């Protein structure tokens, strides 16, 4: 099979199974984290935890900004069934980077990868992320190229794939939708603080401290999990979060 078709086939396969990469990253992070905690390294006892949380939150905010300004069925917000794009996003954050959602994912995962305090692990994570998502981005762009042709090519020629060029920013006319954020990104917020809390209680267990306490991490996790279930119930039983063409 020619490489172009092979990359596209691999990308479509990985796209449908893209939820597995965070699981693998977390498993590796927990293993290395456990080893380093036993060696006396404590990210919760120094500035690493704030760096990790900050990086992950920046990633989540990028996703929130992207999703909040996107209409329904546009490039960049696809489903497990395959690629979906009625229009090509070119304004707002899509005017400075072609794959802002994957940039957001990268930063969210990078925050977790920083917690084991291993430069080697961070480098390996970055390489694996790039190999994994490069195929997915390639498949998406093949789909967009086939559907939008010259419009896509003109946009792709001037807009970087992954590292934003802020000088290209062009504001969007699509208003920010908090309803869409509450409906679409509740999972990311809950998962972020739940995972940091898991790291926190694992650290307490390994260091012989009180496992469950009233720390910021426990309170933040409880609030975010409660918010997740409240929004899930609202979504399933009402139309409060529905918005036309969003």
C-alpha positions in Angstrom: 0.0 0.0 0.0 1.4 3.5 -0.8 2.5 5.4 2.2 -0.1 8.1 1.7 -3.0 5.6 1.8 -1.3 3.7 4.6 -0.9 6.8 6.8 -4.6 7.7 6.1 -5.8 4.2 7.0 -3.7 4.2 10.2 -4.9 7.7 11.1 -8.6 6.7 10.7 -8.0 3.6 12.9 -6.2 5.6 15.6 -8.9 8.3 15.4 -11.6 5.8 16.4 -9.4 4.5 19.2 -7.8 7.8 20.3 -9.2 7.5 23.9 -6.6 4.8 24.7 -3.6 7.0 24.6 -4.3 8.9 27.8 -4.8 5.5 29.6 -1.4 4.3 28.5 0.2 7.7 29.4 -1.4 7.5 32.9 -0.3 3.9 33.5 3.3 4.8 32.6 3.1 8.0 34.7 1.8 6.1 37.7 4.6 3.5 37.5 7.4 6.1 37.2 5.7 8.3 39.8 5.6 5.5 42.3 9.3 4.7 41.8 10.2 8.4 42.3 8.0 8.9 45.3 9.7 6.0 47.0 13.1 7.6 46.1 12.0 10.7 48.0 10.9 12.9 45.1 7.6 14.6 45.9 6.0 16.9 43.2 3.4 18.0 45.7 6.1 19.2 48.0 7.7 21.6 45.4 6.7 23.7 42.4 6.3 20.8 40.0 2.6 20.3 41.0 1.8 23.9 40.1 3.6 23.7 36.8 1.8 20.4 36.0 -1.6 21.8 36.9 -1.0 25.0 35.1 0.0 23.2 31.9 -3.0 20.9 32.0 -5.4 23.9 32.7 -3.9 25.8 29.7 -4.7 22.7 27.6 -8.2 22.6 28.9 -8.7 26.3 28.3 -7.6 25.9 24.7 -10.2 23.2 24.2 -12.9 25.3 25.9 -12.1 28.3 23.6 -12.1 26.1 20.5 -15.3 24.2 21.2 -17.1 27.3 22.5 -16.6 29.2 19.3 -17.4 26.3 16.9 -20.7 25.6 15.2 -22.2 22.2 14.8 -20.6 19.7 12.4 -17.4 21.6 11.6 -13.8 20.6 11.1 -12.0 19.9 14.3 -15.0 18.5 16.3 -15.4 14.9 14.9 -17.0 11.8 16.2 -16.1 8.1 16.7 -18.2 7.3 13.6 -15.7 9.2 11.5 -14.8 12.6 10.0 -17.5 15.3 10.1 -17.3 18.7 8.5 -20.1 20.8 6.9 -17.9 23.9 7.0 -14.1 24.5 7.3 -13.1 26.4 10.4 -10.7 29.2 9.4 -11.4 31.9 12.0 -10.7 32.4 15.6 -8.2 29.9 17.0 -8.2 28.0 13.6 -6.6 31.1 12.0 -3.4 30.5 14.1 -3.3 26.7 14.3 -5.0 23.9 12.3 -5.4 21.4 15.1 -6.2 23.4 18.3 -8.1 20.5 20.0 -5.1 18.2 19.7 -2.8 21.0 21.0 -5.1 21.2 24.0 -5.0 17.5 24.5 -1.2 17.5 24.3 -0.9 20.1 27.0 -3.4 18.4 29.3 -1.5 15.1 29.0 1.8 16.8 29.3 0.7 18.1 32.7 0.2 14.5 33.9 3.5 13.5 32.3 5.4 16.1 34.3 4.3 14.7 37.6 6.8 11.8 37.7 9.6 14.4 37.5 11.5 12.5 34.8 12.8 14.4 31.8 13.4 11.1 30.0 9.7 10.2 30.4 8.6 13.6 29.2 10.7 13.3 26.0 9.3 9.8 25.4 5.8 11.0 25.9 6.3 13.9 23.4 7.7 11.5 20.8 4.9 9.0 21.2 2.2 11.7 21.2 3.6 13.1 17.9 3.8 9.7 16.2 0.2 8.8 17.4 -1.5 12.1 16.6 0.5 12.8 13.4 -1.4 9.9 11.8 -4.7 11.2 13.1 -4.0 14.7 11.8 -3.0 13.4 8.5 -6.2 11.4 8.1 -8.3 14.5 9.0 -6.5 16.7 6.6 -6.9 14.2 3.8 -10.6 14.3 4.4 -10.7 18.1 4.5 -8.6 18.3 1.4 -10.9 16.0 -0.5 -14.0 17.9 0.7 -12.9 21.6 0.5 -10.1 21.3 -2.1 -8.6 24.8 -2.8 -10.2 26.4 0.2 -8.5 23.9 2.5 -5.1 24.2 0.6 -5.1 28.0 0.9 -5.8 27.8 4.6 -3.3 25.0 5.2 -0.5 26.8 3.3 -0.6 29.8 5.7 -1.7 28.2 9.0 0.7 26.0 11.0 -0.5 22.5 12.0 0.4 22.4 15.7 2.5 25.3 16.9 0.3 28.5 16.9 1.3 31.6 14.9 -0.4 34.3 16.9 0.4 37.0 14.3 -2.2 35.3 12.0 -5.1 35.7 14.4 -8.4 36.6 12.8 -11.3 37.0 15.2 -14.5 34.9 14.6 -18.0 36.1 14.3 -19.4 33.0 16.1 -20.3 33.9 19.7 -18.9 31.9 22.6 -21.4 29.3 23.8 -21.2 28.3 27.5 -24.0 25.9 26.9 -21.9 23.9 24.4 -18.9 24.0 26.8 -21.1 22.7 29.7 -22.4 19.9 27.5 -19.1 19.0 25.7 -16.2 19.7 28.0 -17.6 18.5 31.4 -15.7 15.3 30.9 -12.4 17.0 30.5 -12.7 19.1 33.6 -13.9 16.2 35.8 -11.1 13.9 34.5 -8.4 16.5 35.0 -9.0 17.0 38.7 -9.9 13.4 39.3 -6.5 12.3 37.8 -4.6 14.9 39.8 -6.4 13.7 42.9 -5.4 10.1 42.2 -1.8 11.2 42.0 -2.3 13.0 45.3 -3.8 10.0 47.2 -1.2 7.7 45.7 1.5 10.0 47.0 -0.1 10.1 50.5 -0.3 6.3 50.5 3.3 5.8 49.5 4.5 8.4 52.0 2.4 7.0 54.9 0.2 10.1 55.2 -3.5 10.4 55.6 -4.9 9.2 52.3 -8.2 11.0 52.4 -8.2 14.6 53.7 -9.8 18.0 53.1 -7.1 19.3 50.9 -7.6 21.4 47.8 -7.2 18.3 45.6 -10.0 16.4 47.3 -12.4 19.4 47.4 -11.7 20.2 43.7 -12.2 16.6 42.7 -15.5 16.4 44.6 -16.8 19.6 43.1 -15.9 18.7 39.6 -17.3 15.2 39.8 -20.6 16.6 41.3 -20.7 19.2 38.5 -20.2 16.4 35.9 -23.1 14.3 37.2 -25.4 17.4 37.5 -24.7 18.4 33.9 -25.1 14.9 32.7 -28.5 14.6 34.3 -29.5 18.0 32.8 -28.3 17.0 29.4 -30.2 13.7 29.5 -33.5 15.0 30.9 -33.8 18.6 29.6 -33.0 20.7 26.6 -31.5 23.5 28.7 -28.1 23.0 27.2 -29.3 22.8 23.6 -28.6 25.6 21.2 -29.5 25.9 17.6 -26.7 25.1 15.1 -24.2 24.6 18.0 
